[in-house]
Amino acid sequence: MSPIALITGTRRGIGHALAKHLLNKGWRVAGCSRGKTNIQSKNYRHFSLDVTDEDAVLVMVRTIKRELGSIDALINNAGIAAMNHFLLTPTETCRSVFETNLTGSFICMRECAKQMSRKKRGRIINLTSVATPLNLEGEAIYAASKAALESLTRTAAKELGSMGITVNAIGPTPIDTDLTRTVPPEKIEALIQKQAIKRIGTTQDVLHCVDFFLDEKSAFITGQTLYLGGIA
């Protein structure tokens, strides 16, 4: 039977591309987002929900188990960003960013890991950002939320390692998506100049990293954050 992946944030962007990529590789995929998706496949099951809604996530994970089988891989892609000067950032923005980027990811990790632990294997991949190591101005709350997710990745890797579950993170540089197209070109260019490889990232760059972490040969790699573009 083909493996099962749960991917959050599959309505568009990287999550959408990830879902189609794994479907093409023979996976069965469950995806979720706040809205509907245009992915059409007999091997795809979509859930419309907010990852911060714990009850909705629990129902989703249990439904996947009942209808498809036990989850083999979780890719936490859903996230929101906020670009504000530190002094102009509302408290509600801080709460919202951390709720989605950290708490939502935590809930999905915890519930999927429960299924994975029963069969002593599984893969968890969290999407973080180079905004964290670069301490990007104007993205203090976003970068902090991703730093917390990276810390959670490392600790969860230790706690879940004996259960055959690996937990890793991928930190993309700016990727050519709808989101980055709204950012001023000079801001994108300034960020690219901080990279060792000076070009904008592509969705394919992320897909290659996901394939690497999902591969059975990567079973000894866990607790790692892989930044793209040569960001140290």
C-alpha positions in Angstrom: 0.0 0.0 0.0 1.3 3.5 -0.9 2.4 5.7 2.0 0.2 8.5 3.4 1.3 12.1 4.0 -0.5 14.9 5.7 0.4 18.4 4.4 -0.9 21.6 5.9 -1.5 24.7 3.9 -2.2 23.0 0.5 -4.4 25.7 -1.0 -1.6 27.4 -2.9 2.2 28.0 -2.9 4.7 25.5 -1.5 2.0 23.3 0.1 0.0 23.0 -3.1 3.2 22.1 -5.0 4.2 19.6 -2.3 0.8 17.8 -2.5 1.0 17.5 -6.3 4.6 16.3 -6.1 3.9 13.5 -3.6 0.8 12.5 -5.5 2.9 12.1 -8.7 5.4 10.0 -6.7 2.6 7.6 -5.7 1.8 8.8 -2.3 -1.7 9.2 -0.9 -2.1 12.7 0.4 -4.3 14.5 2.9 -4.2 18.2 2.9 -5.7 21.1 4.7 -6.1 24.8 4.5 -8.6 27.5 5.6 -10.2 27.3 2.2 -10.8 24.9 -0.6 -8.1 23.6 -3.0 -8.2 22.9 -6.8 -6.2 19.6 -6.4 -8.2 16.9 -8.2 -7.0 13.3 -7.5 -8.6 10.2 -6.3 -5.6 9.9 -3.9 -6.1 13.3 -2.4 -8.4 14.1 0.6 -8.9 17.8 1.5 -9.9 19.2 4.9 -11.0 22.9 5.3 -9.9 24.0 8.7 -7.6 26.2 10.7 -4.6 24.4 12.2 -5.0 26.4 15.4 -8.4 24.7 15.9 -7.4 21.7 18.0 -10.7 19.9 17.8 -10.8 20.2 14.0 -7.2 18.9 13.7 -8.1 15.9 16.0 -11.1 15.1 13.8 -9.0 15.4 10.7 -6.2 13.1 11.9 -8.7 10.5 13.1 -10.6 10.6 9.8 -7.4 10.1 7.9 -6.6 7.0 10.0 -10.1 5.6 9.4 -10.4 6.4 5.7 -6.9 6.1 4.4 -4.7 4.5 7.1 -2.0 5.5 9.5 -0.1 8.6 8.6 3.5 8.0 7.5 4.7 11.6 7.0 3.6 15.1 8.2 4.8 18.3 6.5 3.9 21.4 8.5 3.8 24.0 5.8 0.9 26.2 7.0 2.1 29.5 8.3 1.5 33.3 8.3 3.9 36.2 8.2 3.7 39.7 9.6 6.0 42.5 8.4 6.0 45.3 10.9 8.5 47.3 12.7 8.9 45.9 16.3 7.4 49.1 17.8 4.4 49.0 15.5 3.5 45.4 15.9 0.1 44.9 17.6 -0.1 42.2 20.4 -2.9 40.5 18.4 -0.5 40.1 15.5 2.0 38.4 17.8 -0.6 36.0 19.1 -1.9 35.1 15.7 1.5 34.5 14.2 2.6 32.2 17.1 -0.8 30.4 17.2 -0.5 29.4 13.5 3.3 28.9 13.1 4.0 27.3 16.4 0.9 26.1 18.2 -0.8 24.8 15.0 2.4 22.9 14.0 2.7 21.5 17.5 -0.9 20.1 17.5 -0.4 18.5 14.1 3.0 17.0 15.2 1.6 15.6 18.5 -1.4 14.0 16.9 0.5 12.5 13.9 3.3 11.3 16.1 0.8 9.3 18.2 -0.1 7.3 15.0 3.5 7.0 13.9 4.7 5.7 17.3 2.4 2.7 17.1 4.2 1.4 14.0 7.7 2.7 15.1 8.4 4.8 12.0 7.5 8.2 10.6 8.7 11.5 9.1 7.9 15.0 10.3 9.1 18.0 8.4 8.5 21.6 9.5 8.8 24.6 7.2 10.8 27.4 8.8 12.5 30.4 7.3 15.9 32.1 6.8 14.3 35.1 8.5 15.3 33.4 11.8 19.1 33.1 11.3 19.3 36.4 9.5 17.3 38.2 12.2 15.5 40.2 9.5 14.4 43.6 10.4 10.6 44.1 10.1 10.0 40.4 10.8 10.7 40.1 14.5 7.6 38.2 15.4 7.6 36.0 12.4 11.3 35.1 12.9 10.7 34.5 16.6 7.8 32.1 15.8 10.0 30.1 13.4 12.9 30.1 15.9 10.4 28.5 18.4 9.4 26.0 15.8 13.1 25.1 15.2 13.6 24.6 18.9 10.5 22.4 19.0 11.9 20.4 16.0 15.1 19.7 17.9 13.5 18.7 21.2 10.8 16.6 19.5 13.5 14.8 17.5 15.1 13.6 20.8 11.8 12.6 22.4 10.5 10.7 19.3 13.8 9.2 18.1 13.4 5.9 20.0 10.0 5.5 18.2 11.6 5.5 14.8 10.2 9.0 14.0 12.6 11.7 12.5 11.8 15.4 12.9 13.6 17.9 10.7 13.0 21.4 9.3 13.6 23.2 6.0 14.3 26.9 5.9 13.7 28.3 2.4 15.0 31.6 1.1 12.4 33.7 -0.7 10.5 31.5 -3.1 8.8 32.7 -6.2 5.2 32.4 -5.0 2.1 34.7 -4.7 3.3 35.8 -1.3 6.8 37.0 -2.3 5.4 38.8 -5.4 3.8 41.3 -3.0 7.2 42.2 -1.4 9.1 45.1 -2.9 11.7 43.9 -5.4 14.5 45.8 -3.7 13.8 44.0 -0.4 13.9 40.6 -2.1 17.2 41.6 -3.8 18.8 42.7 -0.5 17.9 39.3 1.0 19.3 37.4 -2.0 22.6 39.3 -1.6 23.0 37.7 1.8 22.9 34.2 0.3 26.0 32.3 -0.9 24.0 31.4 -4.0 22.5 34.6 -5.2 19.2 33.8 -6.8 15.6 33.6 -5.7 14.6 30.1 -4.6 12.2 27.8 -6.5 9.6 25.4 -5.3 11.7 22.6 -6.8 14.5 23.5 -4.4 12.2 22.8 -1.5 10.8 19.6 -3.1 14.3 18.2 -3.4 14.9 18.7 0.4 11.6 17.1 1.2 12.4 14.1 -0.9 15.8 13.9 1.0 14.2 13.9 4.5 11.4 11.5 3.4 13.8 8.9 1.9 14.2 5.7 3.8 18.0 6.2 3.6 17.6 9.4 5.8 16.4 7.4 8.8 19.6 8.4 10.8 19.0 12.2 10.2 16.9 14.0 12.7 16.8 17.3 14.7 18.2 19.2 11.8 17.3 22.5 10.2 18.4 22.8 6.6 18.6 26.4 5.3 18.6 26.9 1.5 20.8 29.3 -0.5 23.8 29.1 1.6 22.5 30.8 4.7 24.5 29.8 7.8 
